[in-house]
Amino acid sequence: MTLTLLSRTPRLLWPRRLPYQQSFGTRFLSSNASIHSSAPYVGPKPTFESAGIRAPIASALRAAFPNVQHPTQTQGQFIPAVLSGKDVLLKDGTGTGKSFGVILALLSKARKATILTNKGIQPVKPFITSLVIVPHRDLAYQFHHWVERIVEASVPKGETPPPLASISSVVVRGGDTPIAKHRRDIMTSPPHILIGTPQALLELFDDDEVIPRSKLSRISTIYVDEVDYLVDAVPNHSTARTQERIKRRMDKHPGPTSQLLDLILSERKSRWNERASSEDAPADTIQLVMSSATLRSHLQSRLCGGQGWIKRDSLVRVTGDGQSSSGVSNTKDVFHCVLVVSKDGQIRNIEGATAATSNTIQDAREVTADEVFSSRDIDLGSEPLEEKYAKTELKINRDALETVAAAFALDVPSVALLSLPASAPVQRVVHALRELGVNAHSLDLLVADKGRTQLLSGTAAATEDNPLLLVSTLASTRGLDLPDLTHVFMLGLPQGRRADAYLHVAGRVGRFGKAGKVVTVVEEREEERRADGTLAWARDEPKRMLMMLREVGVAPTQLEHFD
């Protein structure tokens, strides 16, 4: 079938009924736990319409993002799963279009205009259809930005699109809109899709005047992005004592995402019990969709266990082919480099690193799917850092930072990202990098109104003569799509769940098969010996780094500018 794109984009009619749904080349099992596999599809390229996206939304999508003409293989599998109404666990590598595809599916969800009461079917004022929970505010605004571009492209040029606030709204702490105003806006006109960070959303949903408990069942879908970061779970491979300690902490201090899910899904849990005792019990009304690049077994047990929110017999599992069994992206042109810095400032490649046949970053190929958030959309700010930080202690290994600056100057053609430990002072590091001659800026997609303006206008951020280094912490980079990015630098070993953290940071490059480099800078082995010559203590970052790389299934490659 050939689709012709009209010169005038049809008006986007926001859904009031269930969309036509078709599983395109996907195994869809209705009994027990359904599984969507990623077997290669042979035949005509699938379309977003064939995956279940409503035609007006698909047309607006192509107008807003001309390079996005067909769904990725992963999107072609999980979009029908999301539109099926069943609970979905989505696991696939970074850069496979998970988040963008979910947003498209949520835009195609029906918005309830009626409810069934004792008096029959009654019309009601539209309420929130989908709730999107994300780990940080930059990701919330990225999702909102995607929706905004589609909404603006939904009408012919010169005509007024539907009010964005009625389609999508963002609730975050520390944003440019006070929580009090969010409360008023949501009470007056609930959006079709509400996007927010866990704590900000919890504050809203805790207020019965803003989100009445009686209306919670009218929510159609809850989507939790980066669920492995937002929901705690007890690791399987730990001692019984450690497991018990973690469980007690989780019970005593549940995270905001867990509290939010407990609050909204409490009625659904009670309906499970009703269904067990009665064939006439009503069907579930709220769908739960969760995704991540690393869905470990202990987290799945937490989500589907007795205290979890998902029933295994009503679950669809979607596993894409964008990653290896370890979770690292299947991209042969992503090189993982480790630089070791000695106390005297010498820099060398880690022992055992192999020479790459060619690790020069070439021009990126045509972007597809969710490669739509350009680094040109990033606010660079204009902080007077020199005055503020000139006399402030750095508190980070300066030799390691100089190594990043050297590698950046020698190898980065346009845009790179530096991921810092959680406790690192981002702005102080930015100031230090600027002193070293690096065009460094903190990664913040929202700096008051100025950040929003640059986000939407697409102001240029980097040139060939002046490459850009974005500086952030792990928590602020998870899930972000930066297509211009070719290099990710990491200062020291990732903290916490090291392998998972490394995968998420490394996943900022190599998206959709493009080339990239992940460069980790570690300090050389340190040790101290007692008077008798025996070892008192040792810290061996290179050894631990090699062990972690083996765990994720990659081998280190030499960065050609260093020995």
C-alpha positions in Angstrom: 0.0 0.0 0.0 1.3 3.4 -0.9 0.7 6.4 1.3 0.6 9.9 -0.2 1.4 12.8 2.1 -1.0 15.7 1.5 0.5 19.1 0.9 -1.8 20.4 3.6 -1.7 18.6 6.9 -5.1 17.4 8.0 -6.5 18.8 11.2 -5.6 16.6 14.2 -8.7 15.2 15.7 -7.9 14.2 19.3 -9.3 10.8 20.0 -12.7 10.1 21.4 -12.9 6.4 20.6 -10.6 3.5 20.5 -8.2 3.5 17.6 -8.0 0.8 15.0 -5.4 -1.6 16.3 -3.3 -4.1 14.3 -0.2 -6.0 15.3 2.3 -5.6 12.4 4.5 -8.7 12.2 4.3 -9.3 15.9 3.3 -12.4 17.9 0.5 -11.4 20.2 -0.6 -14.0 22.7 -3.7 -13.4 24.8 -3.3 -16.1 27.5 -0.9 -15.8 30.4 2.1 -13.6 29.8 2.2 -12.3 26.2 5.6 -11.9 24.6 6.5 -9.8 21.6 9.7 -11.0 20.0 11.9 -9.1 17.6 12.0 -11.5 14.7 13.1 -9.7 11.5 10.2 -8.5 9.4 10.2 -9.3 5.7 7.9 -7.3 3.4 6.9 -3.7 2.9 8.0 -1.2 5.5 5.4 -0.9 8.3 3.7 2.5 8.9 2.7 4.2 12.1 -0.9 3.7 11.0 -0.4 -0.1 10.7 1.0 -0.1 14.2 -2.2 1.5 15.5 -1.4 5.2 15.5 -4.4 7.2 14.4 -4.1 8.6 10.9 -4.3 12.3 11.8 -1.6 11.9 14.5 0.6 10.0 12.1 0.2 12.7 9.5 1.0 15.4 12.0 4.1 13.4 13.1 5.5 13.2 9.6 4.9 17.0 9.1 6.6 17.8 12.5 9.5 15.4 12.0 10.0 14.9 8.2 12.8 12.4 8.8 10.5 10.1 10.8 8.5 8.2 8.1 8.3 4.7 9.5 8.4 3.1 13.0 11.5 1.3 14.1 11.2 -2.4 14.5 10.9 -2.0 18.3 8.2 0.7 17.9 6.2 -1.6 15.5 6.1 -4.2 18.3 5.3 -2.2 21.4 2.9 0.5 20.1 0.2 -2.2 19.5 1.0 -3.6 22.9 0.4 -0.2 24.6 -2.8 0.3 22.6 -4.1 -3.1 23.6 -4.8 -1.9 27.1 -2.9 -4.6 28.8 0.0 -4.0 31.2 3.3 -3.8 29.3 6.9 -4.3 30.4 9.2 -3.0 27.7 12.9 -3.8 27.7 15.1 -2.6 24.9 18.5 -1.0 24.4 19.0 2.8 24.5 18.3 4.7 21.4 15.6 2.3 20.0 12.7 4.8 20.2 11.0 3.5 23.3 10.0 6.9 24.7 9.0 8.5 21.4 6.9 5.5 20.5 5.1 5.5 23.8 4.2 9.2 23.5 2.7 8.5 20.0 0.7 5.6 21.5 -0.6 7.8 24.3 -1.6 10.5 21.9 -3.7 7.9 20.1 -5.5 6.8 23.3 -9.2 7.5 23.6 -10.1 10.3 25.9 -13.1 9.2 28.0 -16.1 11.5 27.4 -18.7 9.2 29.1 -18.8 7.0 32.2 -21.1 4.2 33.3 -23.2 5.0 36.3 -26.2 3.6 38.1 -28.3 5.9 35.8 -26.6 4.5 32.7 -24.0 6.1 30.4 -23.4 9.7 31.4 -21.3 12.4 29.7 -18.4 13.8 31.8 -15.9 16.5 31.6 -12.6 15.2 30.1 -10.1 14.1 32.7 -6.4 13.0 32.5 -6.1 10.1 30.1 -2.4 9.2 30.6 0.0 9.9 33.3 3.7 9.9 32.4 6.3 9.5 35.2 9.9 10.4 34.4 13.1 10.6 36.5 14.0 14.2 36.0 12.6 17.5 34.7 14.7 17.7 31.5 13.2 14.4 30.3 9.7 15.7 31.1 10.2 18.8 29.0 11.7 16.7 26.2 8.5 14.6 26.1 6.4 17.8 26.2 8.4 19.3 23.4 7.7 16.3 21.2 4.0 16.6 21.8 4.1 20.4 21.2 5.7 19.9 17.7 3.1 17.4 16.7 0.3 19.6 17.9 1.6 22.6 16.0 1.9 20.5 12.9 -1.7 19.1 13.3 -3.3 22.0 11.4 -2.6 23.8 8.1 -0.1 26.6 8.2 -1.8 29.8 9.4 -4.5 28.1 11.4 -4.6 27.8 15.2 -3.8 24.4 16.7 -5.6 23.0 19.7 -4.4 24.6 23.0 -1.3 22.7 24.1 -2.4 22.8 27.7 -5.4 20.7 26.9 -3.2 18.0 25.3 0.0 18.0 27.4 1.1 19.6 30.7 4.3 19.3 32.7 4.6 19.2 36.5 8.1 19.4 38.0 9.6 20.8 41.1 11.9 23.8 40.5 10.4 24.6 37.1 9.3 28.0 35.9 5.6 27.3 36.9 4.7 27.2 40.6 3.0 24.0 41.8 0.1 26.2 42.9 -0.6 27.3 39.3 -0.4 23.7 38.1 -3.1 22.8 40.7 -5.4 25.6 39.4 -4.8 24.7 35.7 -5.4 21.0 36.3 -8.6 21.6 38.3 -9.9 23.9 35.5 -8.7 22.0 32.4 -7.1 18.5 32.9 -4.7 17.7 30.1 -4.9 14.6 27.9 -1.4 13.7 29.0 0.1 14.8 32.3 3.9 14.5 32.5 5.9 15.0 35.6 8.6 13.9 38.1 7.5 11.5 40.9 7.6 14.0 43.9 5.8 16.8 42.0 3.1 14.4 40.8 2.7 12.9 44.3 2.1 16.4 45.7 -0.7 16.9 43.2 -2.3 13.5 43.6 -2.2 13.8 47.4 -4.5 16.8 47.1 -8.1 15.4 46.8 -9.4 18.8 45.6 -7.1 18.8 42.6 -7.2 15.1 41.7 -10.4 13.7 43.4 -10.1 10.0 44.4 -13.4 9.4 42.6 -11.8 10.3 39.3 -8.7 8.2 39.5 -10.3 5.2 37.7 -10.8 7.5 34.7 -7.1 7.5 34.0 -6.5 5.1 31.1 -2.7 4.6 31.3 0.2 5.2 33.6 3.6 5.1 31.9 6.8 4.9 34.0 9.9 5.7 32.1 13.3 4.4 33.4 11.5 2.3 35.9 14.7 0.6 37.1 15.7 4.0 38.4 12.4 5.1 39.9 11.3 1.9 41.6 13.5 0.2 44.3 13.9 -3.5 44.4 15.8 -6.0 46.5 18.7 -7.5 44.6 18.7 -11.2 44.2 22.5 -11.7 44.5 23.0 -10.3 48.0 23.1 -11.8 51.4 19.9 -12.5 53.3 20.9 -9.8 55.8 21.4 -7.2 53.1 18.1 -8.2 51.5 16.3 -7.8 54.8 17.9 -4.4 55.5 16.9 -3.1 52.0 13.3 -4.5 52.4 12.9 -2.7 55.8 14.1 0.5 54.3 11.7 0.2 51.4 8.8 -0.5 53.7 9.6 2.4 56.0 10.6 4.9 53.3 8.9 4.0 50.0 10.0 6.2 47.1 7.6 8.7 45.6 7.0 6.6 42.5 5.9 3.6 44.7 3.7 5.9 46.8 2.1 7.3 43.7 1.4 3.9 42.1 0.0 2.6 45.4 -2.3 5.7 45.6 -3.6 5.4 42.1 -3.8 1.6 41.7 -5.3 0.8 45.1 -8.7 0.4 43.6 -7.3 -1.9 40.8 -5.8 -4.2 43.5 -9.2 -4.5 45.2 -10.7 -5.4 41.9 -8.3 -8.2 41.5 -9.8 -9.7 44.7 -13.3 -9.1 43.4 -12.6 -10.9 40.2 -11.2 -13.8 42.1 -14.5 -14.2 43.9 -17.0 -13.1 41.2 -17.2 -13.6 37.5 -19.2 -10.4 37.3 -16.4 -8.2 38.7 -15.5 -5.2 36.4 -12.4 -5.3 34.3 -9.3 -3.3 35.2 -9.6 0.4 34.1 -6.0 1.5 34.4 -3.2 0.2 32.3 0.4 0.2 33.5 3.3 0.5 31.1 6.9 0.4 32.3 10.1 0.6 30.3 13.9 0.6 30.7 17.0 -0.6 29.0 17.8 -2.7 32.0 14.9 -4.6 33.5 16.7 -6.9 35.9 15.0 -10.0 37.2 14.7 -8.7 40.8 12.9 -5.6 39.6 10.5 -7.7 37.5 9.8 -9.8 40.6 9.1 -6.6 42.6 6.7 -5.3 39.9 4.8 -8.6 39.5 5.1 -9.9 43.0 2.5 -10.0 45.8 3.2 -6.4 46.8 3.6 -5.2 43.2 1.2 -3.6 40.8 1.1 -6.0 37.8 -0.6 -9.4 37.4 1.6 -11.8 35.4 -1.4 -13.4 33.7 -2.4 -10.0 32.2 1.0 -8.8 31.2 2.6 -8.2 27.8 6.4 -8.4 27.7 8.1 -6.7 24.8 11.8 -7.3 24.3 13.4 -5.6 21.4 16.5 -6.5 19.5 18.4 -3.2 20.1 20.6 -4.7 22.8 22.7 -7.7 23.7 21.8 -10.0 26.5 23.8 -7.8 28.8 21.8 -4.7 27.9 24.5 -2.8 26.0 23.5 -1.5 22.6 24.3 -3.6 19.6 26.3 -1.0 17.8 29.6 -2.1 16.3 30.7 1.6 15.9 30.5 2.5 19.5 33.9 2.3 21.1 34.4 2.0 24.9 37.7 3.7 26.0 39.2 4.0 29.4 42.0 6.5 30.2 44.1 6.1 33.4 45.5 9.2 35.0 48.6 8.9 37.2 49.5 11.1 40.1 52.0 13.0 38.0 49.4 13.8 35.4 50.5 11.1 32.8 47.6 9.7 30.7 47.5 6.2 29.2 45.0 3.8 27.8 43.9 1.1 30.2 46.0 -2.1 30.1 44.5 -4.7 27.7 42.7 -2.1 25.5 42.8 -3.1 21.8 43.6 -0.8 18.9 40.4 0.0 16.9 40.6 -0.5 13.2 38.9 2.9 12.8 37.5 4.9 15.7 37.1 8.2 13.9 33.6 9.5 14.2 32.1 10.0 10.8 29.3 12.2 9.7 26.0 11.0 11.1 23.6 9.3 8.8 20.0 10.4 8.3 18.1 10.6 11.6 15.1 8.4 12.2 12.4 7.7 14.7 13.0 9.5 18.1 16.2 11.2 17.0 14.4 14.4 17.1 15.8 16.3 20.0 18.7 18.2 18.6 21.5 19.7 20.7 20.5 23.0 19.1 17.5 22.9 21.5 19.7 23.1 24.6 19.9 26.2 26.6 23.5 27.3 27.2 22.7 30.0 29.8 24.9 32.9 30.6 26.0 32.4 34.2 28.6 34.7 35.6 30.7 31.7 36.6 34.0 33.5 36.7 32.9 35.8 39.6 31.1 33.1 41.5 33.6 30.2 41.3 37.0 31.8 40.8 38.0 31.3 44.5 36.0 28.1 45.1 37.7 24.8 45.7 37.1 22.3 42.9 36.9 19.1 45.0 37.5 17.0 41.9 40.7 15.5 40.7 42.1 18.3 38.5 44.3 15.9 36.5 41.3 13.8 35.6 39.4 16.9 34.5 42.4 18.0 32.4 42.4 14.6 30.8 38.8 15.1 29.8 39.7 18.5 28.3 42.6 17.1 26.4 40.6 14.2 24.9 37.7 16.5 24.1 40.0 18.9 22.2 41.7 16.1 20.3 38.7 13.9 19.4 35.3 15.6 19.6 34.0 17.1 16.3 30.9 18.8 17.6 29.0 17.9 20.8 30.0 15.7 23.8 28.6 15.0 27.2 30.4 14.8 30.5 28.7 12.8 33.2 29.8 13.6 36.8 29.3 11.8 40.1 26.0 12.7 41.8 27.8 14.8 44.5 29.9 16.8 42.0 29.3 20.6 41.7 28.3 20.9 38.1 28.7 24.6 37.7 32.1 24.6 39.5 33.3 21.9 37.0 31.9 24.0 34.1 34.0 27.0 35.3 37.1 24.8 35.6 36.6 23.4 32.1 36.2 26.9 30.7 39.5 27.9 32.4 41.0 25.0 30.4 39.6 26.5 27.1 36.7 24.1 26.8 33.3 25.5 25.5 31.5 23.9 28.5 27.9 24.4 29.7 25.7 22.7 32.2 23.0 20.5 30.6 19.8 22.2 31.6 16.9 22.2 29.2 15.0 24.6 31.3 16.6 27.8 32.7 13.6 30.0 33.4 12.0 31.5 30.3 15.2 31.8 28.4 15.8 28.1 28.4 12.3 27.4 27.2 12.7 29.9 24.3 16.0 28.3 23.2 14.5 24.9 23.5 11.7 25.7 21.1 13.6 28.0 18.7 16.5 25.7 18.0 19.4 28.2 18.6 22.7 26.8 17.4 24.8 25.4 20.2 28.1 24.3 18.6 30.2 24.7 15.5 33.1 22.8 14.0 35.5 25.4 15.3 34.0 25.5 18.8 32.8 22.1 19.9 30.4 22.0 22.8 30.8 20.0 26.1 27.6 19.5 28.1 28.1 18.8 31.8 25.6 17.0 33.9 25.2 14.2 36.5 23.8 10.7 35.8 20.3 11.5 37.2 19.9 14.4 34.7 21.0 12.4 31.6 18.9 9.3 31.8 16.6 8.9 28.8 17.6 12.1 27.0 18.0 11.9 23.2 20.7 14.1 21.9 21.3 13.1 18.2 24.3 15.4 17.6 26.2 13.7 20.5 29.2 11.7 19.4 31.1 11.3 22.7 30.3 10.6 26.3 32.9 11.2 29.0 32.6 9.7 32.5 34.6 11.0 35.4 35.4 7.9 37.6 33.4 4.7 38.0 29.6 5.0 38.0 28.1 4.9 41.5 25.5 2.6 42.9 24.5 -0.2 40.5 27.6 0.4 38.4 26.8 -1.8 35.3 23.3 -0.4 34.9 24.5 3.2 35.4 27.2 2.7 32.8 24.7 1.3 30.3 22.4 4.3 30.7 25.2 6.9 30.4 26.9 5.0 27.5 23.5 4.8 25.8 23.5 8.5 25.0 25.7 7.7 22.0 25.3 5.1 19.3 21.6 5.7 19.0 20.0 4.2 15.9 23.3 2.7 14.8 25.3 5.9 14.7 29.0 5.9 15.7 30.1 7.1 19.1 32.7 6.8 21.9 32.3 6.3 25.6 35.5 7.6 27.4 35.8 6.8 31.1 38.6 8.6 33.0 39.8 6.8 36.2 42.7 7.3 38.6 45.6 4.8 38.7 45.8 2.2 41.5 46.5 3.6 44.9 47.7 1.6 47.9 49.2 2.0 51.3 51.5 -0.5 53.1 52.2 -1.1 56.7 55.6 -0.8 58.3 56.2 -4.6 57.8 55.4 -4.2 54.1 52.0 -5.9 54.1 49.1 -4.2 52.3 47.0 -1.9 54.4 44.5 -0.9 51.8 44.2 -0.4 48.0 41.9 1.3 45.6 42.2 -0.1 42.1 39.8 1.8 39.8 41.3 0.4 36.5 40.7 -3.2 37.7 37.2 -2.5 38.8 36.5 -0.8 35.5 37.7 -3.8 33.6 35.5 -6.1 35.7 32.5 -3.9 35.0 33.1 -3.8 31.3 33.3 -7.6 31.2 29.9 -7.6 33.1 28.2 -5.5 30.4 29.9 -7.5 27.6 32.3 -5.0 26.0 36.0 -4.8 25.6 38.0 -1.6 26.0 39.4 0.1 22.9 42.3 2.4 22.8 41.8 6.2 22.3 44.3 6.8 19.5 45.7 10.1 20.9 47.2 8.4 24.0 49.7 5.6 24.7 
